[in-house]
């Protein structure tokens, strides 16, 4: 109705006939109505974010939340989130309070979830909160809400037991997750995820939107074993930015990207038990200026298989798109003394058009059996796939350093008829190289010797 009235008024004022045919009093009334409608329409269209403390602001405290970390605040928090979702408002969690939630919650529209200041507004997740805790873009299970496009900012989340995904994005465009702290202890919770789950949304998944998400300047702290939590994960998204986050102690992949496109993973500091920057069946991906180191869990290292992985999710599922157009550049990857990884620091599996440029891989552990770089096609000898499925090609390997007390090698494996295009290996430093196919071109590469000290 508002849109109809506003359009009518616009049409009225653009018509000289209308203006000239009405007395002055009527014209003044129309002017006032026009101004009122524009103001009303604009205010309802605007969603206030965490940096605009004006307009509609609500708090769980208004609905009976205690915030002592013990009393169950789930109902009060959901009432506040529902109000904010309906009115595109800001839901503010009071500083120096800890809101305990023990059931799934739902947020939609342009609502924002904000702390009073960085880190002192806390949300504590109980063991019965469920598989997906905060669900964005749903009104409830199986009920689609408006596309979520708000902010989640300045909140300290914690989960010390249970397993699941804390922030789950069902239907999202333009969401920002910024300046939050995630304290997962040795629980099995991950900070973010997305995807399709029929038991939660059994409607038409083609109606779901997942695009334009930014995850930046957050901190994840965990104390996981190899079965523990993941960090930031996303599936089926277009246009993703994950930048300047600090992730420590995750037992699974600190960053996991699955079947996405147009992704930037930039400037993150990662310390994982056995995980990877994991990119599967995705295209248009930039992995740049990240630091990733293996760390101990309790008093021992676990056996990982890579620090950066780009390729197929699995070797037997042809419904996913081919991984392609991936740049791995200026990353620093380290194996400290005592690490026991196998595999490769950088693993490229069946991908197309991959550039691996100016990375530094440092191995200071005698017990690491991993290569510095390993590229290979999918092995389909016993599979009934199209012969082109999982081939690898158009790979550029330039200016990388595979150094440390125990320098590593760069290599290819697999049948040469599973490679296509060119494989260029220029200006690298490594313990050795194994590139034997005819399309592999090597130039100006240096061979290093182990340095024992």
C-alpha positions as CSV (number, residue, x, y, z in Angstrom):
1,X,0.0,0.0,0.0
2,X,2.8,2.4,0.9
3,X,4.5,1.7,-2.5
4,X,1.2,2.4,-4.3
5,X,0.7,5.7,-2.5
6,X,4.3,6.8,-3.1
7,X,4.1,6.0,-6.7
8,X,0.8,7.9,-7.0
9,X,2.3,11.0,-5.4
10,X,5.4,10.8,-7.7
11,X,3.1,10.6,-10.7
12,X,1.0,13.5,-9.3
13,X,4.0,15.8,-9.0
14,X,5.5,14.9,-12.3
15,X,2.2,15.9,-14.1
16,X,1.9,19.6,-14.8
17,X,-1.8,19.1,-15.5
18,X,-2.3,17.8,-12.0
19,X,-0.4,20.6,-10.4
20,X,-2.1,23.4,-12.3
21,X,-5.6,22.0,-11.9
22,X,-5.7,21.9,-8.1
23,X,-6.1,24.9,-5.7
24,X,-3.2,26.0,-3.6
25,X,-4.5,24.5,-0.4
26,X,-4.9,21.1,-2.0
27,X,-1.4,21.3,-3.4
28,X,0.0,22.1,0.0
29,X,-1.8,19.1,1.5
30,X,-0.4,16.9,-1.3
31,X,3.1,18.2,-0.5
32,X,2.8,17.4,3.2
33,X,1.4,13.9,2.4
34,X,4.2,13.3,0.0
35,X,6.9,14.2,2.5
36,X,5.2,12.0,5.2
37,X,5.0,9.0,2.9
38,X,8.6,9.3,1.7
39,X,9.8,9.6,5.4
40,X,7.6,6.6,6.4
41,X,8.6,4.5,3.4
42,X,12.3,5.3,3.8
43,X,12.4,4.5,7.6
44,X,10.7,1.1,7.1
45,X,13.1,0.3,4.2
46,X,16.2,1.1,6.3
47,X,17.8,-1.5,8.4
48,X,19.9,-0.1,11.2
49,X,23.2,-1.9,11.8
50,X,25.5,-2.3,14.8
51,X,27.3,1.0,14.1
52,X,24.1,3.0,13.9
53,X,22.7,3.2,17.4
54,X,19.5,4.9,16.4
55,X,16.0,3.9,15.3
56,X,14.6,0.6,16.5
57,X,16.7,-1.1,19.2
58,X,15.6,-4.0,21.3
59,X,17.2,-6.2,23.9
60,X,16.5,-9.7,25.3
61,X,16.3,-8.0,28.7
62,X,13.0,-6.4,27.7
63,X,11.5,-9.9,27.3
64,X,12.7,-11.3,30.6
65,X,16.3,-12.5,29.9
66,X,18.4,-12.8,33.1
67,X,21.9,-13.0,31.5
68,X,23.6,-14.8,34.4
69,X,24.9,-17.7,32.3
70,X,22.7,-20.2,34.2
71,X,19.1,-19.4,33.7
72,X,17.7,-20.5,30.3
73,X,17.2,-17.3,28.3
74,X,16.2,-19.0,25.1
75,X,12.5,-17.9,25.1
76,X,13.4,-14.2,25.9
77,X,16.2,-14.1,23.3
78,X,13.9,-15.6,20.6
79,X,11.2,-13.0,21.4
80,X,13.8,-10.2,20.9
81,X,15.1,-11.8,17.7
82,X,11.6,-12.1,16.3
83,X,10.8,-8.5,17.0
84,X,14.0,-7.4,15.4
85,X,13.5,-9.6,12.4
86,X,10.0,-8.3,11.8
87,X,11.1,-4.6,12.1
88,X,14.6,-4.8,10.6
89,X,15.9,-3.6,14.0
90,X,19.0,-4.0,16.1
91,X,19.0,-6.6,18.8
92,X,21.5,-5.5,21.5
93,X,22.9,-7.9,24.0
94,X,23.9,-6.1,27.2
95,X,27.6,-5.9,28.1
96,X,28.8,-7.9,31.1
97,X,25.9,-10.3,30.8
98,X,26.0,-14.0,29.7
99,X,22.8,-15.1,27.9
100,X,22.3,-18.9,28.1
101,X,20.5,-20.5,25.2
102,X,19.7,-24.2,25.0
103,X,17.4,-24.5,22.0
104,X,17.6,-23.5,18.3
105,X,16.8,-19.8,17.5
106,X,15.7,-18.1,14.3
107,X,16.6,-14.7,12.7
108,X,15.5,-13.3,9.4
109,X,15.3,-10.1,7.4
110,X,17.6,-7.2,8.2
111,X,17.9,-7.7,11.9
112,X,21.4,-7.2,13.4
113,X,22.8,-9.0,16.5
114,X,25.1,-6.7,18.4
115,X,27.1,-6.6,21.6
116,X,27.3,-3.4,23.7
117,X,31.0,-3.4,23.1
118,X,33.6,-5.8,21.7
119,X,33.6,-9.1,23.6
120,X,31.8,-8.4,26.8
121,X,28.3,-9.3,25.6
122,X,28.2,-13.1,25.8
123,X,26.0,-15.8,24.4
124,X,26.5,-19.2,26.0
125,X,25.4,-22.3,24.1
126,X,24.1,-25.3,26.1
127,X,24.6,-28.9,25.2
128,X,20.9,-29.3,24.1
129,X,21.0,-26.3,21.8
130,X,21.0,-28.6,18.8
131,X,22.7,-29.2,15.5
132,X,22.0,-25.6,14.3
133,X,21.9,-23.0,17.0
134,X,21.2,-19.6,15.3
135,X,19.4,-20.1,12.1
136,X,19.4,-17.2,9.6
137,X,16.7,-16.8,7.0
138,X,14.2,-19.2,8.6
139,X,11.3,-18.2,10.9
140,X,11.2,-21.7,12.3
141,X,11.9,-25.2,11.1
142,X,10.6,-25.6,7.5
143,X,9.3,-22.0,7.4
144,X,11.2,-19.7,5.2
145,X,11.7,-16.1,6.4
146,X,12.9,-13.0,4.5
147,X,16.5,-13.2,3.2
148,X,18.8,-12.4,6.1
149,X,21.1,-9.4,5.5
150,X,22.1,-8.1,8.9
151,X,25.2,-7.9,11.0
152,X,26.5,-10.2,13.8
153,X,29.0,-8.1,15.7
154,X,30.8,-7.7,19.0
155,X,29.4,-10.9,20.6
156,X,31.4,-13.4,22.6
157,X,30.0,-16.9,21.9
158,X,30.9,-19.9,24.0
159,X,30.2,-23.7,23.8
160,X,32.0,-26.1,26.0
161,X,30.1,-29.3,25.2
162,X,27.8,-30.6,22.4
163,X,28.4,-30.6,18.7
164,X,26.9,-28.6,15.8
165,X,27.0,-25.3,13.9
166,X,26.6,-22.1,15.8
167,X,25.7,-19.7,13.0
168,X,23.8,-21.5,10.2
169,X,23.0,-19.5,7.0
170,X,20.0,-20.9,5.2
171,X,18.8,-17.9,3.2
172,X,21.3,-15.0,3.2
173,X,22.5,-12.1,1.2
174,X,24.8,-9.4,2.4
175,X,25.4,-10.7,6.0
176,X,28.5,-9.5,7.9
177,X,30.1,-11.4,10.8
178,X,32.6,-9.1,12.4
179,X,34.6,-8.6,15.6
180,X,33.2,-11.6,17.4
181,X,34.9,-14.1,19.7
182,X,34.0,-17.9,19.5
183,X,35.2,-19.9,22.5
184,X,34.6,-23.6,21.8
185,X,36.9,-25.4,24.3
186,X,36.9,-29.0,23.4
187,X,33.3,-29.1,22.1
188,X,32.4,-30.1,18.6
189,X,30.9,-26.7,17.6
190,X,31.9,-24.7,14.5
191,X,31.4,-21.0,14.1
192,X,29.6,-20.9,10.7
193,X,28.1,-23.2,8.2
194,X,25.4,-23.4,5.5
195,X,23.8,-26.0,3.3
196,X,20.6,-28.0,2.7
197,X,19.1,-30.3,5.4
198,X,15.7,-31.8,4.6
199,X,15.0,-32.4,8.2
200,X,15.2,-28.6,8.9
201,X,13.9,-27.2,5.6
202,X,11.9,-29.5,3.4
203,X,10.8,-26.8,1.0
204,X,12.2,-26.0,-2.4
205,X,15.9,-25.5,-1.8
206,X,16.1,-23.5,-5.1
207,X,14.4,-20.7,-3.3
208,X,17.2,-20.4,-0.9
209,X,19.7,-17.5,-1.5
210,X,23.3,-17.7,-0.3
211,X,25.5,-14.8,-1.5
212,X,27.6,-11.9,-0.5
213,X,28.8,-12.9,3.0
214,X,31.7,-11.3,4.8
215,X,33.5,-12.9,7.8
216,X,36.3,-10.7,9.2
217,X,38.2,-9.8,12.3
218,X,36.9,-12.6,14.4
219,X,38.6,-14.9,16.8
220,X,38.1,-18.6,17.4
221,X,39.6,-20.3,20.4
222,X,39.4,-24.1,20.8
223,X,41.2,-26.9,22.6
224,X,40.2,-29.7,20.3
225,X,41.5,-33.2,19.5
226,X,41.4,-34.5,16.0
227,X,37.7,-35.0,16.2
228,X,36.9,-31.5,17.4
229,X,35.5,-28.4,16.0
230,X,35.8,-26.7,12.6
231,X,36.3,-23.0,12.2
232,X,34.5,-21.1,9.5
233,X,32.7,-23.3,7.0
234,X,30.4,-22.4,4.1
235,X,28.6,-24.3,1.4
236,X,26.8,-23.3,-1.8
237,X,27.7,-19.6,-1.5
238,X,28.5,-17.0,-4.2
239,X,30.8,-14.1,-3.3
240,X,32.5,-14.9,0.0
241,X,35.1,-12.9,1.9
242,X,36.9,-14.5,4.9
243,X,39.7,-12.1,6.0
244,X,41.8,-11.2,9.0
245,X,40.5,-13.8,11.4
246,X,42.5,-15.6,14.1
247,X,41.7,-19.3,14.6
248,X,43.5,-21.4,17.2
249,X,43.1,-25.0,18.2
250,X,40.4,-26.3,15.8
251,X,40.4,-30.1,15.4
252,X,38.9,-30.0,12.0
253,X,39.5,-27.5,9.1
254,X,39.9,-23.9,10.3
255,X,38.4,-22.7,7.0
256,X,36.2,-25.0,4.9
257,X,34.7,-23.9,1.5
258,X,32.4,-26.3,-0.3
259,X,30.8,-25.8,-3.7
260,X,31.2,-22.1,-3.7
261,X,32.3,-19.5,-6.2
262,X,34.0,-16.1,-6.0
263,X,35.8,-16.6,-2.7
264,X,38.5,-14.6,-1.0
265,X,40.4,-16.1,1.9
266,X,42.9,-13.4,2.8
267,X,45.1,-12.5,5.8
268,X,44.0,-15.1,8.3
269,X,46.2,-16.6,11.0
270,X,45.4,-20.3,11.6
271,X,46.7,-22.8,14.1
272,X,45.1,-26.2,13.7
273,X,45.5,-29.7,15.1
274,X,45.1,-31.6,11.8
275,X,43.0,-29.4,9.5
276,X,43.4,-27.4,6.3
277,X,42.2,-24.4,4.4
278,X,39.9,-26.7,2.6
279,X,38.4,-25.7,-0.8
280,X,36.4,-28.3,-2.6
281,X,34.5,-28.1,-5.9
282,X,34.7,-24.3,-5.9
283,X,35.7,-21.8,-8.6
284,X,37.1,-18.3,-8.6
285,X,39.0,-18.7,-5.3
286,X,41.8,-16.6,-4.0
287,X,43.8,-17.9,-1.0
288,X,46.3,-15.2,-0.2
289,X,48.5,-13.9,2.6
290,X,47.4,-16.5,5.2
291,X,49.5,-18.1,7.9
292,X,48.9,-21.7,8.9
293,X,50.7,-23.8,11.4
294,X,50.3,-27.2,12.8
295,X,49.9,-27.3,16.7
296,X,49.8,-29.9,19.4
297,X,46.6,-31.2,21.0
298,X,47.2,-31.7,24.7
299,X,50.8,-33.0,24.6
300,X,51.0,-34.5,21.2
301,X,50.7,-33.8,17.5
302,X,48.0,-35.4,15.3
303,X,48.7,-36.6,11.8
304,X,47.3,-34.1,9.2
305,X,47.3,-34.5,5.4
306,X,47.6,-30.9,4.2
307,X,47.6,-27.3,5.3
308,X,46.0,-26.0,2.1
309,X,43.8,-28.3,0.0
310,X,42.1,-27.4,-3.4
311,X,40.2,-30.0,-5.3
312,X,37.3,-32.4,-5.2
313,X,35.2,-33.0,-2.1
314,X,35.2,-36.7,-2.8
315,X,36.5,-38.9,-5.6
316,X,33.1,-40.5,-6.4
317,X,30.5,-37.7,-6.7
318,X,30.1,-36.3,-10.2
319,X,27.2,-33.9,-9.3
320,X,29.6,-31.3,-7.9
321,X,31.2,-28.7,-10.3
322,X,34.9,-29.0,-11.2
323,X,37.2,-27.0,-9.0
324,X,38.8,-24.3,-11.1
325,X,40.3,-20.8,-11.2
326,X,42.1,-21.1,-7.9
327,X,45.0,-18.8,-6.8
328,X,47.2,-19.8,-3.8
329,X,49.6,-16.9,-3.3
330,X,51.9,-15.5,-0.6
331,X,50.9,-17.9,2.1
332,X,53.2,-19.1,4.9
333,X,52.8,-22.7,6.0
334,X,54.8,-24.2,8.8
335,X,55.4,-27.6,10.4
336,X,57.1,-27.0,13.8
337,X,59.4,-29.5,15.4
338,X,57.6,-32.7,16.3
339,X,54.8,-32.4,13.7
340,X,54.0,-35.8,12.0
341,X,52.0,-34.9,8.9
342,X,51.8,-37.0,5.8
343,X,50.4,-35.8,2.4
344,X,51.5,-32.4,1.3
345,X,51.5,-28.8,2.7
346,X,49.7,-27.8,-0.5
347,X,47.5,-30.4,-2.1
348,X,45.8,-29.9,-5.5
349,X,43.5,-32.7,-6.5
350,X,41.9,-32.8,-10.0
351,X,41.6,-29.0,-10.3
352,X,41.8,-26.8,-13.4
353,X,43.6,-23.4,-13.8
354,X,45.5,-23.2,-10.5
355,X,48.2,-20.8,-9.7
356,X,50.5,-21.5,-6.8
357,X,52.7,-18.4,-6.4
358,X,55.3,-17.1,-3.9
359,X,54.3,-19.3,-1.0
360,X,56.7,-20.3,1.7
361,X,56.5,-23.7,3.2
362,X,58.7,-24.3,6.3
363,X,59.3,-27.8,7.6
364,X,61.3,-28.0,10.9
365,X,60.2,-31.5,11.8
366,X,62.1,-34.6,11.1
367,X,59.0,-36.7,11.5
368,X,57.0,-35.0,8.8
369,X,56.6,-37.1,5.6
370,X,54.6,-34.6,3.7
371,X,55.7,-33.1,0.4
372,X,55.7,-29.3,0.1
373,X,53.4,-29.5,-2.9
374,X,51.6,-32.4,-4.5
375,X,49.4,-32.2,-7.6
376,X,47.4,-35.1,-9.0
377,X,44.3,-36.2,-10.9
378,X,41.5,-38.3,-9.5
379,X,42.1,-42.0,-9.7
380,X,39.1,-43.4,-11.6
381,X,40.5,-46.8,-12.7
382,X,37.7,-48.7,-11.0
383,X,35.0,-46.1,-11.5
384,X,32.3,-45.7,-14.2
385,X,32.9,-42.0,-14.8
386,X,33.4,-40.0,-18.0
387,X,37.1,-40.2,-18.8
388,X,37.5,-36.4,-18.4
389,X,36.1,-36.4,-14.9
390,X,38.8,-35.4,-12.4
391,X,41.6,-34.6,-14.9
392,X,44.0,-31.9,-13.8
393,X,45.6,-29.2,-16.0
394,X,46.8,-25.6,-16.6
395,X,48.8,-25.4,-13.4
396,X,51.4,-22.6,-12.7
397,X,53.9,-23.2,-9.9
398,X,56.1,-20.1,-9.5
399,X,58.5,-18.6,-7.0
400,X,57.6,-20.9,-4.1
401,X,60.1,-21.8,-1.3
402,X,60.0,-25.2,0.3
403,X,62.5,-24.6,3.1
404,X,63.3,-25.1,6.8
405,X,65.5,-27.5,8.6
406,X,64.0,-30.3,6.5
407,X,63.2,-28.8,3.1
408,X,60.4,-30.6,1.2
409,X,59.8,-31.6,-2.4
410,X,57.4,-30.6,-5.1
411,X,55.8,-33.3,-7.2
412,X,53.2,-34.6,-9.5
413,X,51.7,-38.2,-9.4
414,X,49.2,-40.1,-11.6
415,X,49.0,-41.1,-15.2
416,X,50.1,-38.5,-17.7
417,X,47.0,-39.0,-19.8
418,X,45.0,-37.5,-16.9
419,X,46.9,-34.2,-17.2
420,X,46.0,-31.6,-19.9
421,X,47.2,-28.2,-20.8
422,X,50.5,-27.1,-19.3
423,X,52.2,-27.5,-15.9
424,X,54.7,-24.8,-15.5
425,X,57.3,-25.0,-12.7
426,X,59.5,-21.8,-12.6
427,X,61.8,-20.2,-10.1
428,X,61.1,-22.4,-7.1
429,X,63.4,-23.6,-4.2
430,X,62.9,-27.1,-3.0
431,X,64.6,-30.3,-1.8
432,X,63.7,-31.9,-5.1
433,X,61.2,-32.1,-8.0
434,X,59.3,-34.9,-9.6
435,X,57.4,-33.6,-12.7
436,X,57.7,-36.3,-15.4
437,X,54.9,-35.7,-17.9
438,X,55.6,-34.1,-21.3
439,X,53.4,-31.1,-20.6
440,X,55.5,-30.2,-17.5
441,X,57.9,-27.4,-18.2
442,X,60.6,-26.6,-15.6
443,X,62.8,-23.5,-15.6
444,X,65.2,-21.8,-13.1
445,X,64.4,-24.0,-10.1
446,X,66.9,-24.4,-7.2
447,X,67.6,-27.6,-5.4
448,X,68.2,-27.3,-1.6
449,X,70.0,-29.5,0.9
450,X,68.8,-30.2,4.4
451,X,70.4,-28.1,7.0
452,X,71.1,-30.0,10.3
453,X,71.5,-27.7,13.3
